[in-house]
Each structure stands twice: as C-alpha cells, then as structure tokens.
Amino acid sequence: MPKTPPQCPMDSILRLLMGPWTTYIIWVLSDQGPQRFGALKRAVPGISTRMLTERLRMLQSAGVIWREQEETIPPAVTYGLTSRGNDLRGVLDTLGHIAERWKDEGVFADDELGAV
C-alpha cells in the first residue's frame, strides 16, 4: 500500500486561513483586541451568527483564539487572540500594507477581484 506524502505545513495553515471570514475575524481581534461576541459580529459586517460561531469554534480548536465565558445571565462570552493568533499579526500587517499599495495603484478600482 503506497504511503501518503507528508502534508506541507504551508498548505495546512492556508487551509485554516482561507475559510470564509477567518482572516477578517483574526484581523478584527488583532486590530481591536478581545471582543465580546456581539461586538465582534458588528465589527464583521455581513457575517451571520451561525457562520461567526462556526469560525470561532474552528479558530479556538486550532488554538488561534481563546474563549472566556462569564457565568452571567445571559452568558458574557469574550474572544481574543492566543500567542498562536498573535503570530499572524505580522502577516496580516504585511498583507494590509500590500493591499493599501495595490489599492492606491488602482488594482481594486473595478472591484473585479471581489470585495477587499
């Protein structure tokens, strides 16, 4: 039986980050710090409650974000970046600088690449 080749670590992290809304959520937590669920939902316009919950669970299971729940009625849940999530700050900052430069160069003028 043939062995499966080892998976590239870059492929794994890109798959994690390429999920819908994932990088946006990480960027908001990086830029604005820990957020309660409602505030995070407002900071990511257009995301559904279900999708936000799914993405947050996925990021938590990957160790990218932490979740803290206060036993109040209703429960107060706060999310923030772990050290693993903070590892992504430099990457997101670099992508942000590139995006701004490309925007200034008119790359996104016709929005033919989709919303940025």
Secondary structure, 3 states (H helix, E strand, C coil): CCCCCCCCHHHHHHHHHCCCCHHHHHHHHHHHCCEEHHHHHHHCCCCCHHHHHHHHHHHHHCCCEEEEEECCCCCEEEEEECHHHHCCHHHHHHHHHHHHHHHHCCCCCCCCCCCC
